[in-house]
């Protein structure tokens, strides 16, 4: 008891000083992430992490996909240390890791079970076999559709539809007077928005960004057919102002009952079948992404992943957060809170052998089949010198894709023709590749 008296007799100042030292000992990490449903859910549930790690404070910066990419790229490239944890994807990770911008994740906790990550997802986030970003969710793309509208039109969606069938079905189920649009597709400009979709679509049409000598191919018939069909579908059967719609906008339209067909990321499926989020949750079907009979479908491969900036001064705390947010245990935590259908998909093989998940998620098997069918090393009908399905895995693609995406959006708005959009895409891509010394000037 004497010791206790001594402490209290020392006065309030020492007690307050001790409390202040605890506050100062808390490490603050800043996390930049995209405003997709799964990431918003991660933030909402992050108290589970901070309760277990009271020495770490989380600061969140949640942004639209295009804005996120711009800010994160600038911060990482300048080694600013502004963000400790960044949400990036399969395109950025190998390029940034090779430049030394990311912290290798080669010492994750043993219970993390890195070998459970699906091989294609893990490979896309690694360099020289070392993981440099941990996948929060993985995705391909597939066809989502309103089964009630198909029944009313007397149509049956094939498990593996063609683009000709998609055109026929979109025409049959469009009812613009009641704000039901036959098809919704990404129109918002950006290399991860309209260009991602159109590149995957172009692959199925026999188009490619470059030939084997890195010559741009936008002057090909295959690209003309791709863009003209895309414009026809959205102009005739799509929602108004389609050039403003990216992933989130089309998700909201479908949830509100305004889209008959939507070809996009497999990760959207849980939101569409969630009765608390979707007016049409009980009438959503799933099929593979369309093809054109040439051996390639319009499906892509992507992962939104959490990486640690090499410029971070709080790498140990950042690693603890990344390990928590992408772990199997976090998956089980979400399942207990919000149901198995809402857990982040497409990253761990064990999820697709979990009967509780398979029973709760009617899209699970189609998602896995789409991911496994996507081959970034063989993305096109004709041979190409690059890897990547909905992107070209070279540093220059981010700027090229953004420029090309704006021209395609202008064409969708009707301010330029498809011929002008493709001619401009050919010109700007050639110029960038010349400056990058891929081509001779």
C-alpha positions in Angstrom: 0.0 0.0 0.0 2.9 2.3 0.6 3.9 2.2 -3.0 0.4 3.2 -4.1 0.4 6.2 -1.8 3.7 7.3 -3.2 2.3 7.2 -6.8 -0.8 9.2 -6.0 1.1 11.7 -3.8 3.4 12.4 -6.8 0.5 14.4 -8.2 -1.9 14.6 -11.2 0.9 15.9 -13.4 2.8 12.6 -13.5 -0.5 10.7 -14.1 -1.4 12.9 -17.0 2.1 12.6 -18.4 1.9 8.8 -18.3 -1.5 8.9 -20.1 0.0 11.3 -22.7 2.9 8.9 -23.3 0.4 6.1 -24.1 -1.3 8.3 -26.7 2.1 9.2 -28.2 3.0 5.5 -28.4 0.1 4.8 -30.7 1.2 4.4 -34.3 -1.0 6.0 -36.9 -1.2 4.5 -40.4 -3.0 6.0 -43.4 -4.9 3.6 -45.8 -5.9 4.7 -49.3 -8.6 2.5 -50.7 -11.3 2.4 -53.5 -15.0 3.1 -52.7 -16.2 -0.3 -53.8 -18.7 -2.2 -51.5 -16.1 -4.7 -50.2 -13.6 -2.0 -49.3 -16.3 0.1 -47.6 -17.2 -3.0 -45.6 -13.6 -3.5 -44.6 -13.4 0.1 -43.3 -16.7 -0.3 -41.4 -15.5 -3.5 -39.7 -12.0 -2.2 -38.9 -12.8 -1.7 -35.2 -12.2 -5.5 -35.0 -8.6 -4.8 -35.9 -8.1 -1.7 -33.7 -9.7 -3.4 -30.7 -7.1 -6.2 -31.0 -4.3 -3.7 -31.8 -4.9 -0.6 -29.6 -1.4 0.7 -30.4 -2.5 1.3 -34.0 -4.8 4.0 -35.2 -6.3 3.8 -38.7 -6.8 6.9 -41.0 -8.8 6.2 -44.1 -8.8 7.9 -47.5 -11.6 6.4 -49.6 -11.8 7.5 -53.2 -13.4 6.9 -56.6 -11.3 4.4 -58.7 -9.9 7.0 -61.1 -9.0 9.5 -58.4 -7.5 6.8 -56.2 -5.2 5.7 -59.0 -4.0 9.3 -59.7 -3.3 10.1 -56.0 -1.7 6.8 -55.1 0.5 6.7 -58.2 1.8 10.2 -57.4 2.4 9.5 -53.7 4.2 6.2 -54.3 6.3 7.4 -57.3 7.6 10.4 -55.3 8.2 8.2 -52.1 6.2 10.8 -50.2 5.1 8.4 -47.4 1.7 10.0 -47.5 0.0 6.6 -47.5 1.2 3.6 -45.5 -1.2 1.1 -47.1 -2.4 1.5 -50.6 -5.1 -0.4 -52.6 -3.7 -1.2 -56.0 -4.3 -3.9 -58.5 -2.8 -6.6 -60.7 -1.5 -4.0 -63.2 0.5 -1.9 -60.8 2.0 -4.5 -58.5 4.7 -6.1 -60.7 5.7 -2.7 -62.2 5.9 -0.9 -58.9 7.6 -3.9 -57.1 10.3 -4.0 -59.8 11.0 -0.3 -59.1 11.3 -0.9 -55.4 8.2 1.1 -54.5 6.5 -1.7 -52.5 7.6 -3.6 -49.4 7.9 -7.4 -50.1 5.4 -9.5 -48.1 7.8 -12.4 -47.6 7.4 -12.7 -43.9 3.7 -12.8 -43.3 2.6 -14.7 -40.2 2.6 -18.5 -40.5 -1.1 -18.7 -39.9 -1.7 -16.4 -42.8 -1.4 -19.4 -45.2 -0.1 -17.8 -48.3 -0.3 -21.1 -50.2 -4.1 -20.9 -49.9 -4.2 -17.9 -52.3 -5.4 -18.9 -55.8 -2.4 -19.5 -58.1 -3.4 -17.0 -60.8 -4.2 -14.3 -58.3 -1.0 -14.8 -56.3 1.1 -14.9 -59.5 -0.3 -11.6 -60.6 0.7 -9.9 -57.3 4.2 -11.3 -57.2 7.6 -10.7 -58.7 10.3 -13.4 -58.7 7.9 -15.5 -56.7 7.6 -13.0 -53.8 4.2 -11.5 -53.0 4.3 -7.7 -53.0 0.6 -7.1 -52.3 -2.0 -9.2 -50.5 -5.3 -9.7 -52.4 -8.4 -8.4 -50.6 -10.6 -9.8 -53.4 -10.0 -11.3 -56.8 -12.3 -11.2 -59.8 -12.9 -12.0 -63.4 -15.8 -10.7 -65.4 -19.0 -12.4 -66.3 -22.6 -11.9 -67.5 -25.2 -10.9 -65.0 -28.8 -10.8 -66.1 -32.4 -10.4 -64.9 -34.0 -13.9 -65.0 -37.5 -12.4 -64.8 -37.0 -10.2 -67.8 -35.6 -13.2 -69.8 -38.6 -15.3 -68.8 -41.1 -12.6 -69.9 -39.3 -12.4 -73.3 -39.2 -16.2 -73.7 -35.4 -16.2 -73.7 -33.0 -18.6 -72.0 -29.4 -17.3 -71.2 -26.8 -19.9 -72.3 -24.1 -20.8 -69.7 -21.6 -19.5 -72.3 -23.3 -16.8 -74.4 -22.1 -15.3 -77.6 -22.1 -11.6 -78.4 -24.8 -12.2 -81.1 -27.1 -13.6 -78.4 -26.3 -10.7 -76.1 -27.4 -8.3 -78.9 -30.6 -10.2 -79.5 -31.4 -10.4 -75.8 -30.7 -6.7 -75.1 -33.1 -5.7 -77.9 -35.8 -8.0 -76.6 -35.8 -6.9 -73.0 -35.3 -3.2 -73.4 -38.3 -1.1 -72.2 -37.1 2.5 -72.0 -40.5 3.8 -71.2 -40.3 2.0 -67.9 -36.6 2.8 -67.4 -35.6 -0.8 -68.1 -32.5 -0.9 -70.2 -31.4 -4.0 -72.1 -27.8 -3.7 -71.3 -25.4 -1.7 -69.0 -21.7 -1.4 -69.8 -18.9 0.8 -68.5 -18.8 4.1 -70.3 -16.9 6.3 -67.9 -13.4 7.1 -69.3 -10.4 5.6 -67.6 -7.9 2.7 -68.2 -9.6 0.8 -65.4 -13.1 1.8 -66.5 -14.3 1.8 -70.1 -10.9 0.7 -71.5 -10.8 -2.3 -69.2 -14.2 -3.5 -70.5 -13.5 -2.6 -74.1 -10.1 -4.3 -74.1 -11.6 -7.5 -72.8 -14.4 -7.3 -75.3 -11.9 -6.6 -78.1 -9.9 -9.7 -77.2 -13.0 -11.8 -78.0 -13.4 -10.0 -81.3 -9.9 -10.9 -82.4 -8.5 -7.4 -81.7 -5.3 -6.5 -79.8 -3.5 -3.4 -78.6 -0.2 -4.2 -80.3 1.1 -6.7 -82.8 4.3 -8.7 -82.1 6.5 -5.7 -83.1 4.6 -3.3 -80.7 2.8 -1.6 -83.5 -0.6 -0.3 -82.4 -3.6 -2.0 -83.9 -6.5 0.4 -83.6 -6.7 0.7 -87.3 -7.8 -3.0 -87.6 -11.3 -4.2 -88.6 -11.4 -6.1 -85.3 -11.2 -2.9 -83.3 -13.7 -1.2 -85.5 -16.2 -4.1 -85.1 -15.6 -4.0 -81.3 -16.2 -0.3 -80.8 -19.2 -0.2 -83.3 -21.0 -3.0 -81.5 -20.3 -1.5 -78.1 -21.7 1.9 -79.3 -24.7 0.2 -80.9 -25.5 -1.7 -77.7 -25.4 1.3 -75.4 -27.0 3.8 -77.8 -29.9 1.5 -78.7 -30.4 -0.5 -75.5 -28.4 1.3 -72.7 -29.3 3.9 -70.1 -29.0 7.6 -70.9 -25.7 9.3 -70.3 -23.9 6.0 -70.4 -20.5 7.8 -70.8 -20.9 8.8 -67.2 -21.3 5.3 -65.9 -18.5 3.2 -64.4 -18.6 0.1 -62.2 -20.4 1.8 -59.3 -23.0 3.6 -61.4 -23.9 0.5 -63.3 -24.1 -1.5 -60.0 -26.6 1.0 -58.7 -28.7 0.9 -61.9 -28.9 -2.9 -61.8 -29.7 -2.9 -58.1 -32.5 -0.5 -58.8 -34.0 -2.8 -61.5 -32.9 -0.7 -64.5 -30.5 -3.1 -66.2 -31.4 -6.3 -68.0 -27.8 -7.4 -68.7 -24.6 -6.2 -67.2 -21.2 -7.6 -68.2 -18.7 -6.7 -65.5 -16.7 -7.8 -62.5 -17.7 -11.0 -60.8 -17.4 -9.3 -57.4 -20.6 -7.4 -58.1 -22.6 -10.6 -57.7 -22.9 -10.5 -53.9 -24.3 -6.9 -54.0 -26.9 -7.8 -56.6 -28.1 -10.9 -54.7 -28.3 -9.1 -51.3 -31.9 -8.3 -50.5 -30.9 -5.4 -48.3 -29.1 -3.7 -51.3 -30.9 -4.9 -54.4 -34.5 -4.6 -55.5 -34.0 -7.6 -57.9 -32.0 -9.8 -55.6 -34.3 -12.8 -56.2 -34.1 -12.7 -60.0 -30.4 -12.5 -60.9 -28.7 -15.1 -63.1 -25.0 -15.6 -64.0 -23.3 -16.8 -67.2 -19.8 -16.6 -68.6 -18.6 -13.5 -70.4 -19.6 -13.5 -74.1 -17.4 -14.7 -76.9 -17.4 -14.4 -80.7 -16.5 -17.9 -81.6 -12.8 -17.1 -81.9 -11.6 -19.0 -78.8 -11.4 -16.0 -76.4 -14.1 -14.7 -74.0 -14.5 -11.2 -72.7 -13.5 -12.1 -69.2 -10.5 -10.5 -67.4 -8.4 -11.2 -64.3 -8.0 -8.6 -61.5 -7.3 -8.4 -57.8 -7.7 -5.4 -55.6 -4.9 -5.8 -53.2 -3.3 -4.1 -50.2 0.3 -3.1 -50.5 2.7 -1.3 -48.2 4.5 1.8 -49.5 8.3 1.6 -49.4 8.1 5.2 -48.2 6.1 4.3 -45.1 7.7 5.0 -41.7 5.2 2.6 -40.1 5.8 -0.6 -42.0 5.4 -3.0 -39.1 2.0 -1.6 -38.2 1.0 -1.6 -41.9 2.0 -5.2 -42.2 -0.2 -6.2 -39.2 -3.1 -4.4 -40.8 -2.6 -6.0 -44.3 -2.3 -9.5 -42.7 -5.5 -9.0 -40.8 -7.6 -7.5 -43.7 -6.6 -10.3 -46.2 -6.7 -13.3 -43.9 -8.9 -16.3 -43.8 -9.9 -15.2 -40.3 -11.2 -11.9 -41.5 -13.3 -13.8 -44.1 -14.9 -15.8 -41.3 -15.4 -12.6 -39.3 -17.4 -11.1 -42.2 -19.3 -14.3 -42.7 -20.4 -14.3 -39.0 -21.4 -10.6 -39.2 -23.0 -10.3 -42.7 -23.3 -13.8 -44.1 -21.1 -16.0 -46.2 -22.4 -14.5 -49.5 -20.8 -11.2 -48.6 -17.3 -12.3 -47.9 -14.5 -11.0 -50.3 -14.4 -13.5 -53.2 -11.8 -14.8 -55.5 -8.6 -15.0 -53.4 -8.5 -18.2 -51.4 -8.9 -21.7 -52.7 -10.4 -22.9 -49.4 -13.4 -20.6 -49.9 -14.4 -22.6 -52.9 -14.4 -25.9 -51.0 -16.5 -24.4 -48.1 -20.0 -25.8 -48.3 -21.4 -22.9 -46.3 -20.1 -20.4 -48.9 -21.2 -22.6 -51.9 -24.7 -22.9 -50.5 -25.0 -19.1 -49.8 -23.4 -17.8 -53.0 -25.2 -18.9 -56.2 -22.5 -17.2 -58.2 -19.5 -18.9 -56.6 -18.9 -21.7 -59.1 -19.3 -19.3 -62.1 -16.9 -16.8 -60.5 -14.2 -19.5 -59.9 -14.7 -20.8 -63.5 -14.3 -17.3 -64.9 -11.1 -16.7 -62.9 -9.6 -20.0 -63.8 -10.4 -19.5 -67.5 -8.6 -16.1 -67.7 -5.0 -16.4 -68.9 -3.0 -13.1 -68.8 -0.1 -14.9 -70.6 -2.3 -15.7 -73.6 -4.9 -12.9 -73.7 -5.7 -12.6 -77.4 -6.6 -14.6 -80.5 -3.4 -13.5 -82.4 0.0 -13.5 -80.6 1.1 -10.4 -78.7 4.3 -9.3 -77.0 2.6 -8.4 -73.7 0.8 -9.9 -70.8 -2.5 -8.8 -69.3 -6.1 -9.2 -70.4 -7.9 -5.9 -69.8 -4.6 -4.0 -69.7 -1.2 -4.2 -71.2 1.4 -4.8 -68.5 3.8 -2.0 -69.4 4.3 1.3 -67.4 3.1 3.4 -70.4 -0.3 1.8 -70.4 -1.8 3.9 -67.6 -1.3 7.2 -69.6 -2.2 5.6 -73.0 -5.3 3.9 -71.6 -6.5 7.1 -70.0 -6.1 9.0 -73.3 -7.8 6.3 -75.3 -10.6 6.0 -72.8 -11.5 9.6 -73.2 -11.7 9.3 -77.0 -14.0 6.3 -76.6 -16.2 8.1 -74.2 -16.4 11.1 -76.6 -17.5 8.6 -79.3 -20.2 7.3 -76.9 -21.4 10.8 -76.2 -21.7 11.3 -79.9 -19.3 14.2 -80.2 -16.9 12.3 -82.4 -17.3 9.3 -84.7 -16.0 5.8 -83.9 -13.6 6.2 -86.8 -12.2 9.4 -85.4 -11.9 7.8 -81.9 -10.0 4.9 -83.3 -7.8 7.0 -85.5 -6.9 9.2 -82.5 -6.3 6.1 -80.4 -3.9 4.9 -83.0 -2.0 8.2 -83.2 -1.7 8.8 -79.4 -0.6 5.2 -78.7 2.0 5.4 -81.5 3.4 8.6 -80.2 3.7 7.4 -76.6 5.3 4.1 -77.7 7.8 6.1 -79.9 8.8 8.2 -76.9 9.2 5.1 -74.8 11.4 3.7 -77.5 9.2 0.7 -78.2 9.0 2.0 -81.8 11.3 3.9 -84.1 10.3 7.4 -84.8 
